[in-house]
Amino acid sequence: MNRSQTIVDPGTNQTLATVEITADGNETVIEDTTHNFPFPAWLVNTTRTVSSTVDGNQTQYTTTITGDLVIQPPSDADPGDRSNTFYVILPAESIDLSFDYTVREVRNWTVTPQNVSRNISVGSSGVFSEFLVEQHGNADQTITTNVTGDLGEYLNIEPSFSVHPNTPHTGRLSYQVREDVPFGNYSGQLELASENETKTVNLTAVFQDEIVPTVKQLDVPETVMATTVPEWEALVTDNLAVDNVVANITKEVTVTDGNTTSIENRSVEAVEFTHVQNTDRWTAEFAETADMTQYYANITVTDTAGNSVTRMAPFTVEGLDAVQVENENFVFSSIRHQEQTTELILDNRVESPFTLQLDRFEYAGNTSVQVGVLAPSESSPEYFDEPGTELSFSKPGDYRLVIDSRSKESISDIYRYDGRLTIDVPEQHVNVSNIVFSGQINSADYPKPREMVIKEFRGVIGYGNVVQEFEDQFGDIGTEGSREYAYYIGRLPAENCRGNGDWSGCTSLAMGEVDRIIEENDELHRKAVFWKYVGGLGGLTAVVFMLVLWRKQQLHGRMFVRARLPKSEVFDR
């Protein structure tokens, strides 16, 4: 007997051994077989041959039978060493064939399905998928589980389980997705691992946001003045994020067809709201308020997943009484040439466009006098180019008419002027009256220009004592008595200070110019003093004195001032 193998695999047909039986005679055949294997066993490929030999007068015969012993252990055959007998029954005898062999331990498990895909609504939970694990081998196994990928944090499964031959295990993969999880495509893998093998199940999911936004508050004024721009505000939230807020505006229009009159709603425009960062607020402005009629704002809030909710807000556009004339006919206060005067003329109650036209302006003199308008929060007026021109405004607030005398007349006299303004407002506004004004520019009693004389200021001026020394000699800074000496602390009167009782806001000469003027006078004075004291006190005293004269003290970090200036310096004021 030739044994081809001693280890057999469960679940397959295999040859355990090749059997050869030899018997005397030429009539030997296999009448039957039997065995005590716990699974099917049989002979295949049997052959019978007869051979003879001659010994003297006798011929002796020998019969040889060969075949393959095939066994069929089931897939769940218990692994381990075995010993079984195969019996071959011949006509004259029974032959026992004993076999020792080992059933191999086979761990062959599978999982189905291998791919799972589904759609999931955010804010929900349930069973993502069931899977089947089967042991096709002949041994028990412990399987551990793990879920990977960006889908993993939303899935749950038992961490491990056992699988037995012929006893499939059904696993359950559950999910729980919060409503604030972003929608979109997610993927991952279910990993199942035994002692020496890992299998995977591919997982894909589409998270869908089916939760509509919530409108917490909607502020749309019920009444709007014509041509004004009302501000709207919506307070909206969503489980994920609001993508846009849009108001589709319609208005009622009266339609006449023959003798029939009807009211129709016609589309006006779509207004997009703007998100206020880091808040739930969305704001918008609606500018198409020219028609005085009934309007409807159909406001739709859409989230990033495409879910939407709509709210309707009606509002009425009424006539606008915005421009209020404060002075219809008035006389300006008298001014001198090169001065300016203003007067309140109107109040624009809301931001709304209007124009002012200078219909007429007559002035009795020959020099330049300009008429302008000072708008709210502006520092300088806008001027009319000439009579017949206009200026446009829209800001809310008070508007003042400005008369600006730019230069002197050659002859001192009283010069009168008068003019008229017309106000043009949109047709939806209440009409307003014209404005008539007049006034005079009086140069008859214009005072003689004052002079400033630079006087001596003895002593070395330093940063720490200059103010105190100056005020001790000339009076408090800023008073009438000391105003003309203010250049000692860094200011000289400029051209536009003329005639002003208050120097605040006047432009100072540049510090370099002041320093240059002082430097020129200092040089002349230094030479005169030097020779005077050299003659009277001697060389050493002169050197010490010159060191004092040359000392420069910084004034406010920018300017140096010397000890003496000649009395001859004169500046016009």
Secondary structure as UniProt FT lines:
FT   STRAND          7..8
FT   TURN            10..11
FT   STRAND          14..24
FT   STRAND          32..35
FT   STRAND          41..55
FT   TURN            56..57
FT   STRAND          58..71
FT   TURN            75..76
FT   STRAND          80..89
FT   STRAND          94..103
FT   STRAND          109..112
FT   STRAND          115..121
FT   TURN            122..123
FT   STRAND          124..135
FT   STRAND          141..148
FT   TURN            150..151
FT   HELIX           152..154
FT   STRAND          155..156
FT   STRAND          160..165
FT   STRAND          169..177
FT   TURN            179..180
FT   STRAND          184..193
FT   STRAND          198..208
FT   STRAND          214..219
FT   STRAND          223..225
FT   TURN            226..227
FT   STRAND          231..237
FT   STRAND          242..257
FT   TURN            258..259
FT   STRAND          260..272
FT   STRAND          274..275
FT   TURN            277..278
FT   STRAND          281..285
FT   STRAND          294..303
FT   TURN            304..305
FT   STRAND          308..318
FT   STRAND          323..325
FT   STRAND          329..331
FT   TURN            337..338
FT   STRAND          340..348
FT   STRAND          354..363
FT   STRAND          369..374
FT   TURN            376..377
FT   STRAND          382..383
FT   TURN            387..388
FT   STRAND          390..393
FT   STRAND          397..405
FT   STRAND          414..424
FT   TURN            427..428
FT   STRAND          435..442
FT   TURN            444..445
FT   STRAND          451..453
FT   TURN            463..465
FT   HELIX           466..474
FT   TURN            477..478
FT   TURN            480..482
FT   HELIX           483..489
FT   HELIX           495..497
FT   TURN            498..499
FT   TURN            504..505
FT   HELIX           511..537
FT   HELIX           539..550
FT   STRAND          554..555
FT   TURN            556..558
FT   STRAND          559..560
FT   TURN            567..568
FT   STRAND          570..572
//
